[in-house]
Amino acid sequence: SGGPALNPEGLVTGVAFSTKSHKKNQPLNNIGYLIPISIVKNFLGRCQEHPSTYTLSPFIPYRFHSLENKSLRLAHGVPDNVEGVLLTSVCDSMKGVLSEGDVLTRIDDQSVSNDGQVQLRGDETIQHGYLLRGKFLDEEVRFSVFRNGEHVKSPPAVLRDIPTLCPRWESVDYFPDYLILGTLVLLPMSAYLQGQKKCGTRLSASTTNWCQKWPHEWEGKEGLVVLTEMFSHELTFGYNRPNWRLVETYNGIPIKSLAHLRDLWEESMKQAKESNGENGDSTSGKTLSFVRLGLEHSEDVVFEVQAAIQAQADILKQQHIPCPSHITQGNPQYRS
């Protein structure tokens, strides 16, 4: 309902947002879920720093492995009396604070167990990421680690959101963008698309691999581009409709983003029109130029540019698509 939940003293303890759904032959009553007041306060604080904007909550700046396995502990020289988790990868924003191979033992005044849990209240425990994601705006965190046989207190750090090549939230860090290139439909890869059945295991695995990279490992990319559809047309005769595939290159040039691919295609169209005239006919002996899209785990797709321009115009008319592309900039209401 979105209404407040009150404690016996009349103070707000959370906001109701969901109820347990009924199951067949298992009626459920009076089971609801609340957003805790600490998260509500955090959200409001991130809304109030800049009018009409929201500062995204911090992202966990490392990846880790539990240290419950004895062989793993021995391999990394972790004594029996040291509890914590092994940091297997660290974002470059944590340079001078955390390092790969550190054993994270404490966050602020909370001890981290070998399975990554911290004490929540009483005997209740929760994964330690809760402490980091729940940090208030500009609130510092202090890590303690076991490094090279010594206990080390890292300098304080302020955590921020860390962008990903595969956007996570519709209308927050991605919008329904698209590009029609000839008869192809190309979209920016997102968490939503990765969850669709047509994504397939290969594409999903590739996306996960890219999304696990930190920004400094992106090789100049700003996003991933996926081919999702190939409209029926003479231009694509003889091509089997491929499953969804990542588009890696355009005439051998690594693709940085959907906007980059659009710019490359528009440059090819411009050059073709300049070579053949505005109404050039590629079948009349004039200069031919081609586009080759390199797809991951699939054969390349090759189009003659002038033919693709005409096919694109046909598709836009047939499908009542008003514009060959729609690519938005970053959401101005959200800050990292």
C-alpha positions as a printed Julia matrix, in Angstrom:
336×3 Matrix{Float64}:
  0.0     0.0     0.0
  2.94    2.33    0.59
  1.65    3.31    4.01
  3.83    3.75    7.12
  4.23    1.0     9.73
  4.32    2.24   13.32
  5.8     0.77   16.49
  3.97    0.85   19.87
  5.39    4.34   20.54
  3.86    5.66   17.31
  7.21    6.0    15.51
  7.61    4.96   11.88
  9.61    1.74   11.57
  9.15    1.17    7.85
  6.98    1.54    4.75
  4.67   -1.26    3.6
  5.31   -2.24   -0.01
  4.27   -5.87   -0.56
  2.21   -8.76    0.8
  2.69  -12.51    0.59
  0.6   -13.81   -2.3
 -1.94  -16.57   -1.82
 -1.13  -20.04   -3.04
 -3.6   -22.68   -4.06
 -5.03  -24.4    -0.96
 -2.69  -22.3     1.22
 -4.53  -19.12    2.22
 -2.23  -16.5     3.68
 -3.33  -13.54    5.75
 -1.58  -10.64    7.42
  1.87  -11.4     6.0
  3.46   -8.26    4.61
  6.87   -6.8     3.86
  8.3    -3.46    4.92
 11.1    -1.26    3.66
 13.1    -0.61    6.89
 13.22    2.97    8.13
 17.02    3.01    7.79
 16.7     2.47    4.02
 13.95    5.09    3.81
 16.17    7.65    5.59
 19.07    6.75    3.31
 16.9     7.21    0.22
 15.58   10.57    1.38
 19.11   11.77    2.15
 20.23   10.89   -1.37
 17.27   12.77   -2.84
 17.88   15.97   -0.9
 21.51   16.7    -1.81
 20.57   18.11   -5.23
 16.97   19.14   -6.07
 15.24   16.85   -8.58
 18.09   14.32   -8.53
 18.93   11.1    -6.72
 22.46   10.01   -5.87
 22.69    6.25   -6.45
 23.57    4.07   -3.47
 27.12    2.66   -3.26
 28.21   -0.46   -5.09
 30.37   -3.1    -3.4
 33.85   -2.33   -4.82
 35.27   -5.85   -4.73
 34.45   -9.5    -5.32
 35.2   -12.11   -2.72
 35.34  -15.79   -1.85
 34.38  -17.3     1.49
 37.21  -18.74    3.58
 35.46  -21.81    4.96
 37.61  -24.19    2.92
 40.74  -25.38    4.72
 42.82  -25.9     1.56
 41.98  -22.4     0.34
 43.06  -20.94    3.67
 46.33  -22.83    3.59
 47.01  -21.75    0.01
 46.66  -18.08    0.98
 48.44  -18.37    4.32
 45.43  -17.49    6.46
 45.89  -18.61   10.1
 43.11  -20.45   11.9
 42.5   -17.5    14.21
 41.75  -15.08   11.35
 38.18  -14.86   10.11
 37.0   -13.02    7.03
 36.61  -13.33    3.26
 39.23  -13.39    0.51
 39.12  -10.47   -1.94
 39.52  -11.94   -5.42
 39.06   -8.73   -7.44
 39.09   -5.05   -6.45
 37.8    -1.99   -8.32
 40.45    0.58   -9.21
 38.53    3.16   -7.14
 39.8     1.31   -4.05
 43.47    1.76   -4.94
 45.42    2.37   -1.73
 42.52    1.04    0.35
 42.04   -2.61   -0.62
 44.09   -5.04   -2.69
 43.44   -8.34   -4.41
 44.44  -11.13   -2.0
 43.48   -9.2     1.14
 41.38  -10.97    3.74
 38.6    -8.61    4.76
 38.17   -9.08    8.51
 36.16   -6.05    9.66
 33.91   -3.32    8.29
 33.88   -0.37   10.68
 33.31   -2.07   14.06
 31.7    -5.22   12.65
 33.6    -8.5    12.34
 33.19  -10.43    9.07
 32.86  -14.21    9.39
 34.4   -16.78    7.06
 31.12  -17.06    5.13
 30.82  -13.29    4.72
 28.15  -12.78    7.37
 27.99   -9.97    9.93
 25.8    -9.64   13.0
 22.54   -7.8    12.36
 20.82   -7.92   15.76
 20.94  -10.51   18.5
 21.68  -13.89   16.95
 20.57  -12.75   13.48
 23.19  -12.42   10.73
 23.22  -10.97    7.22
 25.68  -10.77    4.33
 28.22   -8.0     4.95
 27.31   -6.18    1.73
 24.31   -4.84    3.65
 26.65   -2.59    5.65
 28.12   -1.08    2.47
 24.94   -0.66    0.44
 23.29    0.98    3.45
 25.88    3.74    3.83
 24.46    7.26    3.95
 25.54    9.88    1.45
 29.24   10.72    1.9
 29.47    8.44    4.96
 32.93    6.92    5.32
 33.68    3.24    5.67
 36.76    1.77    7.33
 38.01   -1.64    6.3
 40.34   -3.87    8.32
 42.23   -6.55    6.42
 44.77   -9.31    6.96
 47.55   -8.64    4.44
 50.97  -10.3     4.1
 50.68  -11.86    7.54
 49.67   -8.64    9.31
 46.44   -6.99   10.42
 46.06   -3.66    8.6
 43.53   -0.85    9.03
 42.84    0.71    5.65
 42.37    4.48    5.27
 38.73    5.64    5.33
 36.89    5.66    2.01
 33.6     6.96    0.65
 31.87    4.43   -1.6
 30.06    5.44   -4.79
 27.96    3.73   -7.4
 30.11    1.82   -9.9
 28.7     1.76  -13.45
 28.29   -1.46  -15.38
 28.39   -2.25  -19.1
 25.01   -3.97  -18.72
 22.53   -1.4   -17.32
 20.41   -2.66  -14.46
 17.32   -0.5   -13.98
 14.82    0.48  -16.66
 14.27    4.25  -16.85
 17.13    4.79  -14.41
 20.33    3.87  -16.23
 18.79    2.7   -19.51
 15.85    3.52  -21.76
 14.14    1.75  -24.71
 16.85    2.72  -27.2
 17.26    1.04  -30.59
 18.98    1.24  -33.97
 17.64    0.03  -37.32
 20.63   -0.73  -39.56
 19.4    -1.9   -42.94
 17.01   -4.64  -41.85
 18.66   -5.36  -38.51
 17.31   -4.4   -35.09
 20.06   -3.59  -32.61
 19.57   -2.82  -28.92
 21.82   -1.93  -25.99
 22.29   -5.01  -23.81
 20.64   -4.71  -20.4
 19.82   -6.86  -17.38
 16.25   -7.05  -18.68
 17.33   -8.49  -22.04
 19.68  -10.91  -20.33
 16.67  -12.34  -18.49
 14.73  -13.1   -21.68
 14.5   -16.65  -23.06
 15.75  -15.54  -26.5
 19.0   -14.39  -24.91
 20.32  -17.95  -24.76
 23.09  -19.34  -22.61
 26.02  -18.16  -24.76
 24.92  -14.54  -24.87
 24.0   -14.59  -21.21
 27.43  -15.97  -20.29
 29.21  -13.36  -22.44
 27.16  -10.58  -20.87
 27.91  -11.82  -17.37
 31.61  -11.96  -18.2
 31.61   -8.34  -19.4
 29.53   -7.17  -16.44
 32.02   -8.63  -14.0
 34.72   -6.34  -15.35
 35.54   -3.11  -13.54
 35.36    0.13  -15.57
 39.13    0.19  -16.17
 38.81   -3.25  -17.84
 36.18   -2.24  -20.4
 38.64   -1.83  -23.3
 37.1     1.49  -24.28
 33.54    0.2   -24.35
 30.61    2.22  -23.04
 28.0    -0.5   -23.51
 27.21   -3.79  -25.25
 25.21   -4.01  -28.47
 23.01   -7.01  -29.27
 21.4    -8.04  -32.57
 17.86   -9.14  -31.71
 15.97   -9.23  -35.0
 16.45   -9.44  -38.77
 13.42   -8.26  -40.73
 12.42  -10.28  -43.77
 13.66   -8.5   -46.9
 15.55   -9.22  -50.1
 18.63   -7.7   -48.42
 18.79  -10.54  -45.91
 17.86  -13.36  -48.32
 20.09  -16.35  -47.64
 20.89  -15.37  -44.07
 19.56  -17.61  -41.36
 18.03  -15.52  -38.64
 20.65  -15.73  -35.9
 19.85  -16.06  -32.27
 20.51  -12.94  -30.27
 24.21  -12.17  -30.59
 26.59   -9.51  -29.39
 27.83   -7.25  -32.17
 31.58   -6.91  -31.73
 32.89   -5.04  -34.76
 31.84   -2.8   -37.65
 34.14   -3.24  -40.64
 36.78   -4.45  -38.2
 36.34   -1.51  -35.81
 35.53   -2.59  -32.21
 32.1    -1.23  -31.26
 32.05    0.93  -28.14
 28.29    1.45  -27.79
 25.02    1.62  -29.71
 25.63    5.34  -30.31
 29.09    4.53  -31.7
 27.58    1.94  -34.06
 24.96    4.46  -35.21
 27.67    7.03  -35.95
 29.68    4.5   -37.96
 26.61    3.52  -39.98
 25.65    7.14  -40.63
 29.19    7.85  -41.85
 28.96    4.87  -44.23
 25.63    6.15  -45.59
 27.09    9.63  -46.05
 30.1     8.31  -47.96
 27.93    6.09  -50.15
 25.67    8.98  -51.08
 28.64   11.22  -51.83
 30.19    8.54  -54.05
 27.02    7.68  -55.96
 25.01   10.86  -55.71
 22.09   11.47  -53.38
 19.93    9.04  -55.36
 22.76    6.71  -56.3
 21.93    3.26  -57.68
 24.45    0.64  -56.64
 23.43   -1.63  -59.51
 24.36    0.82  -62.26
 28.1     0.3   -62.17
 28.86    2.96  -59.59
 31.13    2.61  -56.59
 30.14   -0.19  -54.21
 30.82   -0.13  -50.5
 30.03   -2.7   -47.86
 29.31   -3.05  -44.17
 30.49   -6.09  -42.26
 29.14   -6.67  -38.76
 31.21   -9.08  -36.71
 29.0   -11.14  -34.39
 30.13  -13.16  -31.4
 29.62  -16.94  -31.82
 28.11  -16.46  -35.3
 28.97  -15.72  -38.93
 29.45  -12.09  -39.96
 26.6   -10.2   -41.61
 27.58   -8.31  -44.79
 25.47   -5.67  -46.57
 26.1    -3.5   -49.6
 25.58   -0.01  -48.22
 23.33    1.5   -50.9
 21.12   -1.59  -50.87
 20.97   -1.45  -47.07
 19.95    2.22  -47.18
 17.02    1.36  -49.46
 16.09   -1.68  -47.35
 16.13    0.45  -44.22
 13.73    2.93  -45.81
 11.43    0.03  -46.82
 11.44   -1.42  -43.31
 10.75    1.9   -41.62
  7.76    2.43  -43.92
  6.41   -1.13  -43.63
  6.76   -1.29  -39.83
  5.59    2.31  -39.25
  8.81    3.14  -37.42
  9.16    6.94  -37.34
 12.94    7.11  -36.86
 15.83    4.73  -37.64
 17.3     5.19  -34.14
 16.51    6.45  -30.68
 19.44    6.81  -28.31
 19.15    8.72  -25.05
 21.86   10.29  -22.98
 22.4     9.5   -19.3
 19.5    10.17  -16.96
 20.05   13.68  -15.54
 18.0    12.83  -12.46
 20.5    10.26  -11.22
 24.04   10.8    -9.99
 26.77    8.29   -9.31
